[in-house]
Amino acid sequence: ALVTNPPYGRRLGQGDDLSPLYRALGRLVGSLPEAWRVGILVDDRRLGLRVRSDLVTAFLTDAGGVKVRALVSPGSAES
């Protein structure tokens, strides 16, 4: 499994374009064996879906006053 809490907009400040980071993470995830599960903590679901398009929301929570969601690959919650 790969679980990550990458930078997201509110942690870095306004105006930072994180798209390249999330696309690069997506390339890394795409190179992993198919059996690997993925979990990622994001404040913007659209960025998370750049990592892997089939991620689903496992839960929503607060992280230091920022609303975030945990996105996981299908099957992760049952494993």
Buried (B, 14 or more C-beta within 10 A) or exposed (E): EBEEEBEBBBBEEEEEEBEEBBEEBBEEBEEEEEEEBBBBBBBBEEBBBBBBEEBEEBEEEEBEEEEBBBBBBEEBEEE
